[in-house]
Amino acid sequence: MVRIKSASRLQTGLLVFSLAFLFIIVVCPMFALFSKAFHANDGTFIGLANFVEYFSSPHLVRSLKNSLVISTAVAAVATVLAFVYAYALTRALVPAKKLLRFTAVLPLFAPTMMYGIALVYLIGNKGIITMMGLKLPLYGPLGIFISEVFYTFPQAFLILSITLAYCDNRLYEAARVMGSSAWRIFRTVTLPGAKFGIVSAFLVAFTLCFTDFGAPKVVGGNYSVLATDIYKQVVGQQNFGMGAVVGLLLMIPALVMFAADRFISSANEATVSSRSVSYRIIEDKIRDRALTAFCIVINIFIFVLLGAGFFAAFIKAWPYNLSFTLEHFLVDSPATGGLSSFGNSIIVSLISAVIGTAFVFVNAWLIEKTRGYKLLRQADYLLSIVPLALPGLSIGIAFIFFFTADGNPFGFLYGTMWIMVLANMVHFYSVPFVTATSALKKLDREIEAVSESMSVPLWRTFCKVTLPMCSEALCETMVYIFVNSMVTISAVVFLYPADFKLASVAIVNMEDAGDIAPASALSVLVVLVNVAARLGYEFISARRKAKARAVAEA
């Protein structure tokens, strides 16, 4: 009885701590951002004056229109390309599917600035394609469009590949028996079944493009967008009230996406039941060859873009001196950053991954596996999914307003690497949280009840039973947070200390200073570390599954 009461107090204490922690790092900064939009820089309340000033400025309104136009175009193209690619891997006989699946997500491992730098070497004034005679207007909407399509394509592909992977083959068999053509089946069965995934992919791609800072900063030229405007208002002009307005505007598409996702989740009825039959691919040589060719073309574009980034890192001075060199990897400037910033990124990303994963799983376990405390658990769940609707730039500027406020007891964190760790935790919290809750829901709830009846301590059950059974999701979460923390720029661009730059920040600084080759070299290091982290996870996961199969067969 004493142990049960002690476990109950521990659960209550952990829930209260989790709720308070999320309140401090999510609600308080967002309230500070919202409040700042209605105040002048000196703290005077001015109501809607900042909003009136924003929408009366032709330049700022043009930035909003530009963001909407480019994001819509990018989302439409990325969704179509991702759908066809996902369809090829799930509904056609395409060779080397595992390899094609891995190469499709390679752009996730690179900072978005790298795509812009690669485009400079391909279609810039001295670019490879330009020197061949084809001159394209890189700086402006075209450069942003190409960069953002590559950035959003893997995200849309992951959503659509999951959507298309689950279906009931009986629907397709019935359609074939009734004499429907392949095109008619695609229009009447495949597309309606995938409509929610298509909408989700479009909204995700739109939001990612709308809030991205890296690519527009490198190749945007005079084509202003909201993401670069907020940087100019806060860093360039120290106009924090206007920066808060832009930060709130950046949240609108993310909030729309969040609401739509909630609606889609509730409206999307299950199409796969216990009686469903897995989809069986029927050979169609014309279709299979066409889709294989499409996948090859997409991979050529991916490798050309990434290859241009790698090429720039190892060439001494394009196009004047094409000799091989490693000197760009050794650049380390106090003003822009360099090799030391790469080490800083690894440190911050590792800490973010370890602490973030630990907090995510403990919090998800408290919400899913504890009994009672219904109001606490519901409030905790609400705060856990709110970060899904918060763009990185809005998080960064909100952290400035909150942690630099007079009298804030947590103000000591500002100007240290720990505030960047907290920003990463907020920015990349909700997706791992959903992953963790999904994994925990698969575990029998009687595990905790049996442990409690046997007077087994709560922490022992969690460590000895729950964590090992969720090890796959645990590792996936850690890799996810690490990779995203390595490439992010939006959440940390306002928060880094002058003497502790991150690689993504250093890449932007180097590009501003005209050090394109060193910036490319730093991007290459980030890609290599992220690919190594992902491959390491896949290797460990494969070994674990092989051991499990061996034990099962024995």
Residue pairs with C-beta under 8 A, 6 or more apart in sequence:
3 455
3 457
4 452
4 455
7 452
7 457
7 458
8 372
10 458
10 459
11 366
11 370
11 373
11 458
12 373
12 376
14 362
14 366
15 366
15 370
15 373
15 376
15 377
15 380
16 376
18 359
18 362
18 363
18 366
18 380
19 376
19 379
19 380
19 383
21 359
22 363
22 380
22 383
22 384
23 383
24 410
25 422
25 425
25 426
26 383
26 386
26 387
26 390
26 426
27 383
27 386
28 402
29 395
29 398
29 399
29 401
29 402
29 403
29 426
30 390
30 394
30 398
31 402
32 398
32 401
32 402
32 405
33 244
33 247
33 248
33 394
33 397
33 398
33 401
33 402
34 244
34 248
35 401
36 240
36 241
36 243
36 244
36 401
37 50
37 51
37 241
37 244
37 245
37 247
37 248
38 45
38 46
38 47
38 48
38 50
39 45
39 46
39 241
40 46
40 49
40 241
41 238
41 239
41 240
41 241
46 241
50 241
50 242
50 244
50 245
51 245
53 242
54 60
54 61
54 242
54 245
54 246
55 61
59 224
60 229
60 242
60 246
62 224
63 224
63 225
63 226
63 228
63 229
64 226
64 249
66 141
66 223
66 224
66 225
67 210
67 225
67 226
67 227
68 210
69 141
70 141
70 144
70 145
70 148
70 209
70 225
71 148
71 206
71 207
71 209
71 210
71 253
72 206
73 145
74 145
74 148
74 149
74 152
74 205
74 206
74 209
75 152
75 202
75 203
75 205
75 206
75 209
76 202
77 145
77 149
78 148
78 149
78 152
78 153
78 156
78 201
78 205
79 156
79 160
79 198
79 201
79 202
79 205
81 149
81 153
81 156
81 298
82 153
82 154
82 156
82 157
82 159
82 160
82 201
82 205
83 156
83 160
83 194
83 198
83 201
84 291
84 294
85 104
85 153
85 157
85 294
85 295
85 298
86 157
86 160
86 161
86 163
86 164
87 160
87 164
87 190
87 291
88 94
88 100
88 291
88 292
88 294
88 295
89 97
89 100
89 101
89 161
89 295
90 161
90 164
90 165
90 279
91 164
91 190
91 279
91 281
92 281
92 284
92 287
92 288
92 291
92 292
93 281
93 283
93 288
94 100
94 288
94 291
94 292
94 295
95 292
100 295
100 299
101 161
103 299
103 302
103 303
104 153
104 154
104 157
104 298
104 299
104 302
105 154
105 157
105 158
106 154
106 302
106 306
106 531
107 115
107 150
107 151
107 153
107 154
107 302
107 305
107 306
108 154
108 155
108 483
108 487
108 530
109 483
109 487
109 526
109 527
109 530
109 531
109 534
110 306
110 309
110 487
110 523
110 526
110 527
110 530
111 214
111 487
111 489
111 503
111 504
111 507
111 523
111 526
112 147
112 148
112 151
112 212
112 213
112 214
112 215
112 487
112 489
113 214
113 215
113 217
113 218
113 489
113 504
113 507
113 508
113 511
113 519
113 523
114 306
114 309
114 507
114 520
114 523
114 526
114 527
115 146
115 147
115 150
115 151
115 215
115 305
115 309
116 143
116 147
116 214
116 215
116 217
116 218
116 219
116 511
117 218
117 309
117 312
117 507
117 511
117 516
117 519
117 520
117 523
118 305
118 306
118 308
118 309
118 312
118 520
119 127
119 138
119 143
119 146
119 147
119 219
119 305
119 308
120 127
120 138
120 218
120 219
120 516
121 127
121 128
121 308
121 309
121 311
121 312
121 318
121 516
121 520
122 128
122 129
122 130
122 304
122 305
122 308
123 129
123 130
123 134
123 135
123 136
123 138
123 143
124 130
124 138
126 318
126 319
127 138
128 308
129 136
130 136
131 319
136 142
138 219
138 221
139 219
139 220
139 221
139 222
139 223
140 219
140 220
140 221
140 222
140 223
141 223
143 215
143 218
143 219
143 220
143 221
144 215
144 216
144 219
144 220
144 223
144 225
147 215
147 218
147 219
148 208
148 209
148 212
148 215
150 301
150 302
150 305
151 208
151 209
151 212
151 215
152 204
152 205
152 208
152 209
153 205
153 298
155 201
155 204
155 205
155 208
156 201
156 202
156 204
156 205
159 197
159 200
159 201
159 204
160 194
160 197
160 198
160 201
162 197
163 194
163 196
163 197
163 198
163 200
163 201
164 190
164 194
164 197
166 271
166 272
167 190
167 193
167 271
167 272
167 276
167 279
168 271
168 272
168 273
168 276
168 277
168 279
169 276
169 277
169 278
169 279
169 280
170 276
170 277
171 189
171 193
172 185
172 189
172 279
173 277
175 184
175 185
175 188
175 189
176 185
180 188
182 284
182 287
191 198
193 271
196 264
196 267
196 268
199 260
199 264
200 260
200 261
200 264
203 253
203 256
203 257
203 260
203 261
204 257
206 253
206 257
207 253
207 254
207 257
207 391
210 226
210 227
210 250
210 253
210 254
210 391
211 226
211 227
211 250
211 253
211 254
211 391
211 392
211 393
211 394
211 490
212 227
212 490
213 227
213 228
213 231
213 392
213 393
213 489
213 490
213 493
214 489
214 490
214 504
214 508
216 223
216 225
216 227
216 228
217 227
217 228
217 231
217 508
217 511
218 508
218 511
220 228
226 246
226 249
226 250
227 250
227 393
227 490
229 246
230 243
230 246
230 247
230 250
230 393
230 397
231 393
231 493
233 239
233 240
233 242
233 243
233 246
234 240
234 243
234 397
234 400
234 494
235 494
240 397
240 400
240 401
243 397
244 397
244 401
247 393
247 394
247 397
247 398
248 394
250 391
250 393
250 394
251 389
251 390
251 391
251 394
254 388
254 389
254 390
254 391
255 389
257 389
258 385
258 388
258 389
261 388
306 527
309 520
309 523
309 524
309 527
310 520
310 524
312 318
312 516
312 517
312 520
312 521
313 328
313 329
313 517
313 520
313 521
313 523
313 524
314 324
314 325
314 326
314 328
314 521
315 321
315 322
315 323
315 324
315 325
315 517
316 322
316 323
316 324
316 325
316 327
317 517
318 517
328 517
328 518
328 520
328 521
329 339
329 518
329 521
329 522
329 524
329 525
330 338
330 339
331 338
331 339
331 510
331 515
331 518
331 521
332 338
332 339
332 340
333 510
333 515
335 509
335 513
336 501
336 506
336 509
336 510
336 512
336 513
336 515
337 501
337 502
337 503
337 505
337 506
337 509
337 510
337 522
338 506
338 510
338 518
338 522
339 522
340 501
341 501
341 502
341 503
341 505
341 506
341 522
342 503
342 506
342 522
342 525
342 526
344 417
344 500
344 501
344 502
344 503
345 485
345 486
345 502
345 503
345 504
345 526
346 486
346 529
347 417
348 417
348 420
348 421
348 424
348 485
348 502
349 424
349 481
349 482
349 483
349 485
349 486
350 482
351 417
351 421
352 420
352 421
352 424
352 425
352 428
352 481
352 482
352 485
353 478
353 479
353 481
353 482
353 485
354 478
355 421
355 425
356 424
356 425
356 428
356 429
356 432
356 477
356 481
357 432
357 474
357 477
357 478
357 481
359 425
360 429
360 432
360 433
360 436
360 477
361 436
361 467
361 470
361 474
361 477
363 380
363 384
363 433
364 384
364 433
364 436
364 437
364 440
365 436
365 440
365 462
365 466
366 377
366 380
367 377
367 380
367 381
367 384
367 437
368 437
368 440
368 441
369 440
369 443
369 445
369 448
369 466
370 377
370 448
371 448
384 429
384 430
384 433
385 430
385 433
385 434
386 430
387 395
387 426
387 427
387 429
387 430
388 430
388 431
390 426
390 427
391 490
392 423
392 427
392 488
392 489
392 490
392 491
392 492
393 490
393 491
393 493
393 494
395 423
395 426
395 427
395 490
395 491
396 423
396 490
396 491
396 492
396 493
396 494
396 495
397 494
399 414
399 419
399 422
399 423
399 494
399 495
400 414
400 494
400 495
402 408
403 410
403 411
403 413
403 414
403 419
404 411
404 414
405 411
413 419
413 422
414 495
415 497
416 497
416 500
417 497
417 500
419 495
420 491
420 492
420 495
420 496
420 502
423 491
423 492
423 495
424 481
424 484
424 485
424 488
424 491
424 492
425 481
426 491
427 484
427 488
427 490
427 491
428 480
428 481
428 484
428 485
428 488
431 480
432 477
432 480
432 481
435 473
435 476
435 477
435 480
436 470
436 473
436 477
438 473
439 470
439 472
439 473
440 466
440 470
443 466
443 469
443 470
447 461
447 465
447 466
448 461
451 458
451 460
451 461
451 465
452 458
467 474
471 544
472 541
472 544
475 537
475 540
475 541
476 537
479 533
479 534
479 537
482 530
482 533
483 530
483 533
483 534
486 503
486 504
486 526
486 529
486 530
487 504
487 526
487 530
488 504
489 504
489 505
489 507
489 508
492 502
492 504
492 505
493 504
493 505
493 508
496 502
496 505
501 509
503 522
503 525
503 526
504 526
506 519
506 522
507 519
507 522
507 523
510 516
510 518
510 519
510 522
511 519
